[in-house]
Amino acid sequence: MNSILIVRLSAIGDIVFASPLIAALRRKWPRARITWLVQPECATLLDRHPDLDEVIVCPLRRWQQLLRERRFGELRNCILTLRENLIARDFDLALDLQGLLKSGLLTWLSSARERIGLGSREGSQWLMTRRLPRGGDPERIGSEYLYLAEQLGLPTDDFRMAVHYAPADAAFVEETIERKGLGGGYAVFCPFTTRPQKHWIEDRWARLAPRIRAELGLTPVLLGGPADQASAQRITDAAEADLVDLTGQTSLTEAAAMIDRADLLIAVDTGLGHMGIAFDTPSLLLFGSTCPYTDTTRDNARVLYHAQPCSPCKRRPICEGRFDCMRAITSEEIVENARQVLRVAR
């Protein structure tokens, strides 16, 4: 095997879940050239992986904009340029980890001799030379990628997620710890996602913050993107404790480095939350409308999940905005579980 392409365009959490495949492929084929095709906003998660030779960016959102603006000639040229770049690398194997039509088309455009689709649907299965189901133990984090590795005969004895960041990101964390007075320890809060049914309630984050500071001795730090700043401000204003709000003030890899150095991570089902497990940071994941795993593979990481008769509703909640599954998670439960995962860490 001389050249391998991995296609997983997004999202942050899914790329983190799939990251063990890189090292497994490298161990199986140490001399192969391994390339990952990804959207620009997620590329920094992969840029510094030591077992990855190249990251190719697919500007999918730009293409969608060109399509909306009916700039068909420019769109055609962009797609052909990417196709030529992929074909030039002469891939022996391409793995479509996303299994959608868009990822399947890109995998097909690579002209790889063998194209394997993981759970391919939307017609993408017809663009593959082989399709594999999303198998494995659904309770285990990233189980479908472990199953794929097993089916490919890859070594899986140390199949662990990995996120890498630059020295500049580590320096940012050191400066932030000094500037914000976090030397006594801090707990990262990741309350934000793109779907409201995955959120824990804002005022509960505000009430949790003083308990984390008073009972665990950790300063709460909010992380999120620019779109989350209004919500972060509401939580900060309502909290009866000092919160360090870094929402919208970090790059993706700077946020990753903050999570790596944290004493504790508390997060909803979001990409930043899954990074805590990759970094072996004591972590609590709050799940409700989705429950992608309950087995974190780490003694210092736990999922808090209270299934309801309608669980998991995923993108189709029927509770009329009550989000009972998330409301069932209490501050008391979080603090008690935080004590336990911190004891494991010590």
Residue pairs with C-beta under 8 A, 6 or more apart in sequence:
1 28
1 29
1 32
1 92
1 93
2 31
2 32
2 33
2 90
2 92
3 32
3 33
3 35
3 89
3 90
3 91
3 92
3 93
4 25
4 29
4 32
4 33
4 34
4 35
4 91
4 92
4 93
4 94
4 95
5 35
5 36
5 37
5 86
5 89
5 91
5 93
5 94
5 95
5 107
5 110
5 112
6 18
6 21
6 22
6 25
6 34
6 35
6 36
6 37
6 94
6 95
6 97
7 36
7 37
7 94
7 95
7 96
7 97
7 98
7 103
7 106
7 107
7 110
8 14
8 15
8 18
8 36
8 37
8 38
8 97
8 98
8 103
9 37
9 38
9 39
9 42
9 58
9 60
9 98
9 102
9 103
9 106
10 38
10 39
10 41
10 42
11 42
11 271
12 42
12 45
12 252
12 270
12 271
12 272
12 274
13 269
13 270
13 271
13 273
13 274
14 97
14 98
15 38
15 42
15 45
15 46
15 271
16 45
16 161
16 163
16 271
16 274
16 275
16 278
17 141
17 142
17 145
17 161
17 274
18 97
18 142
18 145
19 45
19 49
19 161
19 162
19 163
19 278
20 142
20 145
20 146
20 149
20 159
20 160
20 161
20 162
21 95
21 97
21 145
21 148
21 149
21 154
22 34
22 36
22 49
22 51
22 52
22 162
23 51
23 158
23 162
24 149
24 154
24 155
24 156
24 159
25 32
25 34
25 51
25 154
26 32
26 34
26 51
27 154
27 155
28 152
28 153
28 154
28 155
32 92
33 53
33 54
33 89
34 51
34 52
34 53
34 54
35 52
35 53
35 54
35 55
35 56
35 89
35 91
36 46
36 52
36 54
36 55
36 56
37 56
37 58
37 86
37 106
38 45
38 46
38 55
38 56
38 57
38 58
39 57
39 58
39 59
39 60
39 61
40 57
40 59
40 61
41 252
42 252
43 55
43 57
44 251
44 252
44 253
45 163
45 252
45 253
45 256
46 52
46 55
47 55
47 164
48 164
48 165
48 166
49 162
49 164
50 164
56 82
56 85
56 86
58 82
58 106
59 78
60 102
62 78
63 75
63 78
63 79
66 72
66 74
66 75
66 78
67 75
79 109
82 106
82 109
83 109
83 110
86 106
86 109
86 110
86 111
87 109
87 110
87 111
89 110
91 110
91 111
91 112
91 113
92 112
92 113
92 114
93 112
93 113
93 114
93 115
93 116
94 107
94 110
94 112
94 114
94 115
94 116
95 107
95 116
95 118
95 148
96 103
96 104
96 106
96 107
96 115
96 116
96 117
96 118
96 120
96 124
96 128
97 103
97 118
97 145
97 148
98 118
99 117
99 118
99 119
99 120
99 121
99 122
99 124
99 134
100 121
100 122
100 124
101 122
101 123
101 124
103 124
104 117
104 120
104 122
104 123
104 124
104 125
104 127
104 128
105 124
105 127
107 115
107 117
107 124
107 127
107 128
108 115
108 127
108 128
113 129
114 129
114 130
115 127
115 128
115 129
115 130
116 128
116 129
116 130
116 131
116 132
116 148
116 152
117 124
117 125
117 127
117 128
117 130
117 131
117 132
118 132
118 134
118 144
118 145
118 148
119 131
119 132
119 133
119 134
119 144
120 127
120 128
120 131
125 131
132 147
132 148
132 151
133 147
134 144
134 147
135 143
135 144
135 147
135 151
136 143
136 144
136 146
136 147
136 150
137 143
137 295
138 293
139 293
139 294
139 295
140 146
140 293
140 295
140 297
141 161
141 274
141 277
141 292
141 293
141 295
141 296
141 297
142 159
142 161
142 293
143 293
146 156
146 159
149 155
149 156
149 159
150 156
160 278
160 297
161 274
161 277
161 278
162 278
163 256
163 260
163 275
163 278
163 279
165 253
165 254
165 256
165 257
165 260
166 253
169 251
169 253
169 254
169 256
169 257
170 257
172 250
172 254
172 257
173 254
173 257
173 258
173 260
173 261
176 182
176 246
176 258
177 183
177 186
177 261
180 219
180 221
180 244
181 219
182 219
182 221
182 244
184 217
184 218
184 219
185 217
185 218
185 219
185 263
186 218
186 219
186 220
186 221
186 244
186 262
186 263
186 264
187 212
187 216
187 218
187 219
187 220
187 221
187 262
187 263
187 264
187 265
187 266
187 338
188 221
188 223
188 258
188 259
188 262
188 264
188 265
188 266
188 267
188 272
188 276
188 281
189 205
189 208
189 209
189 220
189 221
189 222
189 223
189 266
189 267
190 223
190 224
190 265
190 266
190 267
190 268
190 270
190 272
190 273
191 199
191 200
191 202
191 205
191 222
191 224
191 228
191 231
191 232
191 235
191 267
191 268
192 199
192 224
192 225
192 227
192 228
192 231
192 232
192 247
192 268
192 270
193 199
193 268
193 269
193 270
195 289
195 315
196 321
196 323
197 288
197 289
197 313
197 315
197 317
197 323
197 326
198 268
198 269
198 270
198 288
198 289
198 290
198 326
199 268
199 323
199 326
200 268
200 286
200 288
200 326
200 329
201 323
201 326
201 327
202 231
202 234
202 235
202 238
203 238
204 331
205 235
205 239
206 235
206 236
206 238
206 239
206 240
207 239
207 240
207 331
208 220
208 266
208 331
208 334
208 335
209 220
209 235
209 239
209 240
209 241
209 243
210 239
210 240
210 241
211 331
211 335
212 218
212 220
212 241
212 264
212 266
212 335
212 338
213 219
213 220
213 241
213 242
214 241
215 335
215 339
216 264
216 335
216 338
216 339
216 342
218 263
218 264
219 242
219 244
220 239
220 241
220 243
220 244
221 243
221 244
221 245
221 246
221 258
221 262
222 232
222 235
222 236
222 243
222 244
222 245
222 246
222 247
223 246
223 247
223 250
223 255
223 258
223 259
223 272
224 231
224 232
224 247
224 248
224 272
225 247
225 248
226 247
226 248
227 248
228 247
228 248
229 247
229 248
231 247
232 245
232 247
232 248
233 245
235 243
236 243
236 245
246 255
246 258
250 258
255 272
256 272
256 275
256 279
259 265
259 272
259 275
259 276
259 279
259 281
260 275
260 279
260 281
262 276
262 281
263 281
263 282
263 342
263 345
264 281
264 282
264 283
264 284
264 338
264 341
264 342
265 273
265 276
265 281
265 282
265 283
265 284
266 283
266 284
266 286
266 334
266 338
267 273
267 276
267 283
267 284
267 285
267 286
268 285
268 286
268 287
269 285
269 286
269 287
269 288
269 290
269 292
273 283
273 285
274 285
275 281
276 282
276 283
276 285
276 301
277 283
277 296
277 297
277 298
277 301
280 298
280 300
281 300
282 300
282 301
282 338
282 341
282 342
282 344
282 345
283 296
283 298
283 300
283 301
283 302
283 341
284 301
284 302
284 303
284 304
284 334
284 337
284 338
284 341
285 296
285 301
285 302
285 303
285 304
286 304
286 305
286 326
286 329
286 334
287 303
287 304
287 305
287 325
288 305
288 306
288 311
288 312
288 323
288 325
288 326
288 329
289 311
289 312
289 313
289 314
289 315
289 317
289 323
289 325
289 326
290 312
290 314
291 303
291 305
291 307
291 311
291 312
293 303
294 303
294 305
296 302
296 303
299 341
299 344
300 341
300 342
300 344
300 345
301 341
302 337
302 340
302 341
304 329
304 333
304 334
304 337
305 325
306 325
306 328
306 329
307 325
308 319
308 324
308 325
308 328
310 317
310 318
310 319
311 325
313 319
317 323
